[in-house]
Amino acid sequence: MKENMLEYKGYHTSVNFYAEEGVLRGVIEGITDFVDFQATSIPDVEKEFHNAVDDYLAFCEEVGKAPEKEYKGTFNVRIKPELHKKIAIKALENGETLNSAVERAISLYVSEHYVDKLMNRINNSTRMIYENAIKESRISDTGKYAITNINHSTWQSPLSMEVATPHKQITYFAEGALHE
C-alpha cells in the first residue's frame, strides 16, 4: 500500500499536506458522499480518519441511510475509439459482453502473479529461441552474433526472434520452425 494511504473498516484515504495552512487532509475515497478530515500533526492523522469514518457510519444510521460501500464496481472509462472498437469486437468474437472483457483485462492487469508468470514465459521463451537458433545455425562463436528483434506483440501469434549472423538473417519461432 502507498505510504500516504490509510484503511479503516473497509474505507480508504490518502493524506496530503497543505503547507500554507499547516494541515494534513484526507477524503474517504471511492464513495460519492463527501467525508473529509484534517489534522495538524502526523500522530493525529489516523485518529481523525477513524473518527471521520465512525462519524459517517453513525450519521448514516441516524438518518436511516445505508452507508456507501467503496468502489461499487461501476465506473466510466474514457479510451480511444479505436481501442474501444477492438475490445468490443474481441468480446463479440469470444461470445462475451464488453463488461466481462474489460473486467478480465483489468483482472489480468492488477494480478502481480499473472505479470510475474508472463515475464517468466517471455524470458524462458526468449532463452529457448535464442539457444535453438544458435544450435540449429551451427554457430560456434556466439560473440559474432546478436539478437536483432524479438517479436511477441500478440499472445496468439508465435514468439519469434531474429538473429543476425555475418552471412544471413535467421528468424526463429518458438514452435521450432526456422526461417531464413
C-alpha positions in Angstrom: 0.0 0.0 0.0 1.2 3.5 -0.6 2.9 5.3 2.2 0.3 8.0 2.4 -2.7 5.6 2.3 -4.8 4.5 5.3 -7.5 1.9 5.6 -10.2 1.6 8.3 -13.4 -0.5 8.3 -13.1 -1.1 4.6 -12.7 2.6 3.7 -9.5 4.2 2.3 -8.0 7.6 2.2 -4.8 9.2 1.0 -3.4 12.0 3.2 -2.0 15.2 1.7 -0.1 18.0 3.4 -1.1 21.6 2.8 1.9 23.7 3.8 0.2 27.1 3.5 -2.4 26.1 6.1 -0.1 23.7 8.1 -2.6 20.8 8.0 -2.8 17.3 6.8 -6.1 16.5 4.9 -7.8 13.4 3.6 -11.1 12.4 2.0 -12.7 9.0 2.0 -12.0 7.6 -1.5 -14.4 5.5 -3.6 -17.7 6.8 -2.3 -19.9 9.7 -3.7 -20.7 11.0 -0.2 -18.1 13.7 0.8 -16.4 12.7 4.0 -13.2 14.6 4.9 -10.9 15.1 7.8 -7.9 17.1 8.8 -5.2 17.1 11.4 -2.4 19.4 12.4 0.1 16.6 13.4 1.1 13.3 12.0 0.2 11.3 15.1 -3.4 12.7 14.9 -4.0 11.8 11.2 -5.0 8.2 11.7 -7.2 9.1 14.7 -9.0 11.8 12.7 -9.5 9.4 9.8 -11.0 6.8 12.1 -13.3 9.5 13.7 -14.4 10.6 10.2 -15.3 7.0 9.2 -17.1 6.4 12.5 -19.0 9.7 12.3 -20.0 8.8 8.7 -21.3 5.4 9.7 -23.2 6.9 12.7 -24.7 9.7 10.6 -25.9 7.1 8.0 -27.5 5.0 10.8 -29.1 8.1 12.3 -30.8 9.2 9.1 -31.7 5.7 8.0 -29.3 5.6 5.0 -27.2 2.7 4.1 -23.5 3.7 4.1 -21.9 3.6 0.7 -19.5 0.8 0.0 -16.2 1.7 -1.6 -15.9 1.1 -5.3 -19.3 -0.4 -6.1 -18.0 -1.9 -9.3 -19.2 0.6 -11.8 -17.2 3.4 -13.3 -16.8 5.2 -16.6 -13.7 4.7 -18.6 -12.5 7.0 -21.4 -10.4 5.3 -24.0 -9.5 6.0 -27.6 -12.3 5.0 -30.0 -10.1 2.5 -31.8 -9.3 0.6 -28.6 -13.0 0.7 -27.7 -13.8 -0.9 -31.1 -11.1 -3.5 -30.8 -12.2 -4.7 -27.3 -15.8 -4.7 -28.3 -15.1 -6.8 -31.4 -12.9 -9.1 -29.4 -15.6 -9.6 -26.8 -18.1 -10.4 -29.6 -15.7 -12.9 -31.1 -15.3 -14.6 -27.7 -19.0 -14.7 -27.0 -18.8 -12.4 -24.0 -20.0 -8.9 -23.1 -17.9 -5.8 -23.3 -18.1 -5.5 -19.5 -16.8 -9.1 -18.9 -13.9 -8.5 -21.4 -12.9 -5.3 -19.6 -13.2 -6.9 -16.2 -11.0 -9.8 -17.4 -8.4 -7.3 -18.8 -8.4 -5.3 -15.6 -8.0 -8.5 -13.5 -5.0 -9.5 -15.6 -3.5 -6.0 -15.3 -3.7 -5.9 -11.5 -2.6 -9.5 -10.9 1.0 -9.5 -9.9 1.1 -13.3 -10.2 -0.1 -13.0 -13.8 2.6 -10.4 -14.6 5.3 -12.5 -13.0 4.1 -15.6 -14.8 4.0 -13.7 -18.1 7.5 -12.2 -17.7 8.8 -15.7 -16.8 7.2 -17.0 -20.0 8.8 -14.3 -22.1 12.2 -14.8 -20.5 12.1 -18.6 -20.9 10.8 -18.5 -24.5 13.4 -15.9 -25.4 16.2 -18.0 -23.9 14.9 -21.2 -25.6 14.5 -19.5 -29.0 18.0 -18.0 -28.8 19.6 -21.3 -27.8 17.8 -23.2 -30.5 18.5 -20.6 -33.2 22.2 -20.7 -32.3 22.3 -24.6 -32.2 20.4 -25.1 -35.5 22.5 -22.5 -37.2 25.6 -24.3 -36.1 27.1 -21.1 -34.7 30.2 -21.8 -32.8 31.3 -18.3 -31.8 28.2 -16.7 -30.4 30.1 -13.4 -29.8 29.8 -12.6 -33.5 26.0 -12.7 -33.5 23.3 -10.6 -32.0 19.6 -10.8 -31.4 18.2 -8.0 -33.6 14.5 -8.3 -32.9 12.2 -10.2 -30.5 8.6 -10.3 -31.5 5.8 -11.1 -29.1 3.3 -8.4 -30.0 0.3 -10.6 -29.5 0.0 -13.7 -27.4 -1.9 -15.6 -30.1 1.0 -15.3 -32.5 4.2 -17.3 -32.0 7.0 -15.7 -30.2 9.9 -15.1 -32.7 13.4 -13.8 -32.7 15.7 -12.6 -35.4 19.4 -13.4 -35.0 21.9 -11.6 -37.2 24.9 -13.6 -38.4 27.6 -12.3 -40.7 26.1 -14.1 -43.7 22.3 -14.2 -43.1 19.3 -13.1 -41.0 17.6 -16.0 -39.3 14.1 -15.8 -37.8 13.3 -18.5 -35.3 9.8 -19.2 -34.0 9.0 -20.7 -30.6 7.3 -23.8 -32.1 10.7 -24.7 -33.7 10.3 -23.6 -37.3 13.4 -21.9 -38.6 13.1 -19.4 -41.4 15.9 -17.7 -43.3 
